Amino acid sequence: MPPGHRVIGPETIRMLELGHPWIIADSHTKRWPAGRPGQVVDLTDSRGVFVATALLDPSERVVARVLSRERITLGTAWLKQRLQTAISLRHEHTDLGDTTAYRLVNAEGDGLPGLTVDRYGDYLMVQLYCTGWQPHLKLVVQALQELLRPAGIYEKSRPRNTRELETCADKHYGRLLAGSAAPRLLEVRENGLTFLVSLEHGLDTGLFLDQRKNRRDLMTRVSGKRVLNLFAYTGAFSVAAAAAQAERVTGVDISSPYTDWARANFGVNRLNPKRHEFIVGDCLQVLTGLGQQGRQFDVALMDPPSFSTTAKSRFTTRGGTSDLVAAILPLLPPGGLLIASSNHQKLDLADYLKELRRGALQAGSDLQVISLSGQPEDFPYPVTFPEGRYLKYVLCVKAS
């Protein structure tokens, strides 16, 4: 077998024929010759017939990712063409309005599996979700510079075991790859509001771009309402609600640094943080306390991480969601709105709705689902890649 070829089994061939871009480790891949991350190889069947060109990541569960169904060379011309196609998609199909922070390249969704590029004002943020892209990072940067001429390009690395991370607002995960450095807190726009993001500090930048349209929707629902925002992070949903004339927004997060960041986001939008409430604490424990105080809210939003570990508790989407719902519902009057969101890729919508049902039954309440949505147009995914539809955003009315 030529050194640049890798034989795949019939089950993998079937998956690729159905359009899935991943090659999962199996008995066939275990017989592959040693390879290095980032090596571009031809995938063939047992007879040597070409199937696809892929990028190796040999030490991971996804041992290779399909770049093309044709033989290609991963060079400047091919990469610029893929990047330009992704950029054009945003221009043609994404209503950005007064928004300067959005996704330019969504990995598998744009034919560049394992690679994302986000725009934050005049800067770009590259993230690699497989080590196979690391040897090609300079090529990616060069292509982005030629196409977009940003002020600077950053990379944020993601630690392998994010379960060990609790409060990481001040840790350095970003590095400047090209151009000039951004301010420590960079101002960007979303839906006409201003948010502070960090391209260098923190595991994430401080603004989850995939919730842009959902925040816009929230703004149509909260005027004059009492809003509870759980797992508030840097307060983007809280700012959206306050700017839309919510009577009072109560944000809850375990992290004191992120809560301070949320206050700063209120400040740059000329929203008085003293008119609203910021609580640092474990969300389930805070919900218990709010219930004991007899507090009531008109809208409650929960957007937890897929998992989080603190000194006192550990949250996981599967199982933890129902407990959250059961704790929230007593704080809502009949007709109150529960907004439940999850970015957990391995939990599909049907199973997520079962978690909401379990929580409603536990609380002895009825919930009516009035809307389902996911990520916006700048987060496309192939119809052949169900893992790409990860974001679940469910609006429910408490009927009783």
C-alpha positions, 0 to 999 in steps of 0.5 A: 500500500502506498504510504499516503493511502489508508484502507477503510472498512465497509462500515466506514465507506458506507458512512462516507457514502452517506456524507458523514465526514468522520473516520472513527477508530476501528479494527481497520484503522488500527492496522494503518501505518504510523502517521502524523497529525495533519498528514493528508492521505487518500482513503481507499477501499480494500481493492485500492479504489479511492474514496476521499482525501482526509486529514489525519489525527491518529491519536484521537477517536476521530482518526481522520476527517474528510476534506474532499471526495476528490483528490486534493492538495491542501494548499493555498489555492484550495484553502482560499476557495473553501474560505471564500465559499464560507465567507460568501455564505454569510454575506448572502444568507446571514442578517447581521444588522448592527453586528460585528461578531459572528462565525465565518467558518463553522468546521464541518459545516463549511467543509473544513472539519475541525476548524472554526474562524470567528470574527470579532470586529476587526479581529479573527479568532481561529480555533482548532478542534483537532490536532490535524490542523496544527501543522497547517495553521500558518497556511490558514493564517496566510489565507485569512490575511489575504482574503480579509486583511484583519487587524489581527488573528488570534488562536484560542487553544482548548485544554483536553480536560475541560471538566477540570476547569472552573473559573478561568476568566483570567487564564491565558488560552489565546495567542496572537498569530499575526497582526497587531494585538487587540485591547484586553477587552475588545468592544464588539456589536451584536443586535445593536448592543455592545459587548466586551470580549477577550481574545487572549484571556479565558477559555471562551471569548465572553460572547457565545455567538451561536445565541445571537438570534435567540438573544434577539428573540428574547428582546421581543418578550421581556418588556416590563417582565422580571427575568431570571438568567441562570448560568449567566456567564458574562451576562449577554442574555441579561444585557439583552433583556435589560436593554429591552426594558425588562423590569428587573434582571437577576443574573446567577453564575458561580464565577465572580470574575464572570459576574464582574464582566457582566456588570461591565457589559451593562456599563458599556451599554449605559444600563445601570447595573444597580437597577438589576441583580447579580448573584454569585453562587451555585444555580441550584442552591440559589434557586432553593434560596429564591424559592424560600424567599417567595421570589417570582419571575415572569421569564426564566432562562437556563443556558448551562454548560454541558458539564461543570464542576465546582467545589460543591457540585457537578452539573451534567446536561443529562440528568441535571437538566430535569432537576433545574427545571423542577427547581425553576418552575415553582418560581414562575406563575401560570403563563410564565416563560421557561427558556431552556437551552443546551449546546450538548452535542451528544444529547439530541432534541428528543432526549432533551425534551424528555429531560424537560418533561421529567422536570415538569413532572417532578414539579407537578407542572404542565409545560407547553412548548411554543418554539424550538430553535437552534444556531443561526445561519452562520453556524451551518451544518451538513444534512448528513452530519447530525452532530452539527445541529447541537444547539437546542433552544426551547421556549415553554409556557408554564400552563399550571 
